[in-house]
Amino acid sequence: MTLSGLTTDTQYYYRMVSKPAGASAALYTSTDEYRFHTQRAPGSTFVFSIQGDSHPERAPQQFR
């Protein structure tokens, strides 16, 4: 899926709606609502987070 014609520095909200091929309209399902923000203007400031998962439930592996 390609989105085009989006405005820069804008928050967009979306949800996906689908149904099995050949099914009636009554079988449509939709996802929760999600959002994304398009590219900010050059030089503008913004904040973001990075989250890592070290898999602490796994035993450490030993490499030889």
Steps between C-alpha positions, in 0.01 A plus 500: 500500500637839406373823652552816299398862525563518874577834663838538672516539879147364542356236732279245322268243655398177332341159542497208263166352393479163329276203423564156356482482119144432389353564846206730560544854630376377839836323549718812487742530791717795597817546701552738787584857405870574443688815410817624336660838444649602166849639463571819691640809335882513468651653814195446719539320831314193618529228761497126445561188707683178430405184684712188503418148608791298633282191546574460873289184505766322290812348650823669385662327206867413505686532172822312432 
